Amino acid sequence: MPTKAKEKSSQLTRGFEPYQETKGEEYMSDAMRAHFTAILNKWKMELMQEVDRTVHHMQDEAANFPDPADRASQEEEFSLELRARDRERKLIKKIDETLQLIEDNDYGWCESCGVEIGIRRLEARPTATLCIDCKTLAEIKEKQIGS
Ligand SMILES: [Zn+2]
């Protein structure tokens, strides 16, 4: 099978190989940073495609419904999509900031207490800036203020 033509178009997956640390490898080595740069870039690309798709979808569908009831439900759908798009934009911004952190070699350490956030946690949440303990604490505090 010589051609690559049948490759399936990518879905919104963040499939990647978990990072295999080599023995005695230093945390956030060049290879590790390259690993996370690749994950973040891939994720960002998928989000940008998603934003694109939403815009086109809305352009295609706009003003296709003469019935006011249909229009109302369409508007509701659009506002949901717009909110989703807003979330995606914010996420893209966050990804950009994270890529900058990698560039500056500040990536992977908790911004609150300074410990290593850890490869596995970062693979699950590549934009995490807090270790799991500080994150949990922040969430508890947030809930207390909120109530
Ligand atoms: Zn911490």
Boltz pocket constraint, residues with backbone or C-beta under 6 A from the ligand:
constraints:
  - pocket:
      binder: B
      contacts: [[A, 110], [A, 111], [A, 112], [A, 113], [A, 114], [A, 115], [A, 130], [A, 131], [A, 132], [A, 133], [A, 134], [A, 135]]
      max_distance: 6.0
